[in-house]
Amino acid sequence: MGLASTSTDTSTGTGTGTGTGTGLPAGPAYHWPGEPGYRRLILALFAAGVATFAALYSTQPLLGLLSRDFAVPASRVAWSVSATTLLLGAGLLVAGPLSDRWDRTSMIKGSLVLAALLGLACAAAPSWPVLLVLRGAQGLALAGVPAVALVYLREEVHALVHPRATGLYIAGTAIGGMTGRLVAGGVAGLAGWRWALGAIAALGGLCAVVVVAALPASRHGPRSALAGLTRPGRAAGRVLRDHQLLRLYLIGGTSMGAFVAVYNVLGLRLTTAPYHLSVFAASLVFCVYPLGSAGSAVAGRLAERLGRGAVVLAGGLFAAAGVAVSLASPLPVVILGAAMITAGFFAVHGIASGWAAGAGQRRQAASQASAFYLLAYYLGSSVFGVLGTNLWESGRWPALAVLAGALFLTAAATGACAGHPPVAAGLRLEDAGHLGDR
């Protein structure tokens, strides 16, 4: 990676200079920490992460209420989460390539606005089948955010801070997961699940306004209107044959599957014997989510020094240890286990998601690699989320713990096999300057 001599106008975030050894203009500079453009980008993607995950898992703390009101078993009501993630995963295969043809920022903004409108429709759903269809449509609408966000981030942010910036975006998804569940649980306890889903839709609309106002335009995305149509089959073939990427897909699917299975069942566990908590009180367990934000941000910095594989291994082992801790009966210990699971999972996902986008970028297939990673991620969520709820009905928490522990250990072992050198190996961040070429 060559260094460029670059002068930057920090008021606009653009730069001038020459690419290393070329004598040619380097083009627009990449966003760098401390610059206004970088702050706007991080704020917007943070808000996008909040909106996406608040909506995606908004029904998770409401499973008991939905089961009662619609008179369907809890294992079927879990599809209000799994249908959303499953359709989101399918939408990724379309949204990623389309963003190569069209503007990435427009894809993110449009997805958030449409998802907020569908969220309002979910709040008014007259029956269980209608709610299920609307939740699936909401997942499809949301696909434009995760399919594009990581690729956009890697294109627009300085290469040396990719893990750090990715960690901050993932931190936004963690805050969104916590906020959505807390708001849904709290409002449902006061006014019912319909008002709860309406409140989440309002939160999504507010975040969409922030993203529309703050997200910087793409500088380094595909320049051709036909870029997204250029041999997509060959690009998909490359990312499906690459052994490193296949390992990363496995990490995403297993870790997310374990995480969603745990939280699908945790609310059911805490509202039954011996705890008998209210829906709102049970939703307070999601207050551990800031540990996920911290975990992903710290993991990004550690990966710059220790390597991505080592951080994924450590995060997976820590989450598995949290599953073991959660087998105890005292409520404070159960919450400690949930906190460990949350921190470990977000450390794993924060690294693996950016790693997949970077590996795909080196193979000229960044959108496809990111889309397939997230497809595996959400397929794991859908399949193991429902499986975990079925295990709860047959074997209660110990059966769920066996599944989640095995999945986290699989992710940890796979991360160790997909080892990666430190991002900034041999290059100090403070000495790097601005890159004119990558």
Buried (B, 14 or more C-beta within 10 A) or exposed (E): EEBBEBEBEBEEBBBBBBBBEEEEEBBBBBBBBEBEBBBBBBBBBBBBBBBBBBBBBBBBBBBBBBBEBBEBEBBBBBBBBBBBBBBBBBBBBBBBBBBBBBBBBBBBBBBBBBBBBBBBBBBEBEEBEEBBBBBBBBBBBBBBBBBBBBBBBBBBBBBBBBBBBBBBBBBBBBBBBBBBBBBBBBBBBEEBBBBBBBBBBBBBBBBBBBBBEBBBEBBBBBEEEEBBEBEBEEBBEBBBEBEBBBBBBBBBBBBBBBBBBBBBBBBBBBBBEEEEBEBBBBBBBBBBBBBBBBBBBBBBBBBBEBBBBBBBBBBBBBBBBBBEBBBEEEEEEBBBBBBBBBBBBBBBBBBBBBBBBBBBBEBEBBBBBBBBBBBBBBBBBBBBBBBBBBBBEEEBBEBBBBBBBEBBBBBBBBBBBBEBEBBBEEEEEEEBBBBBBB
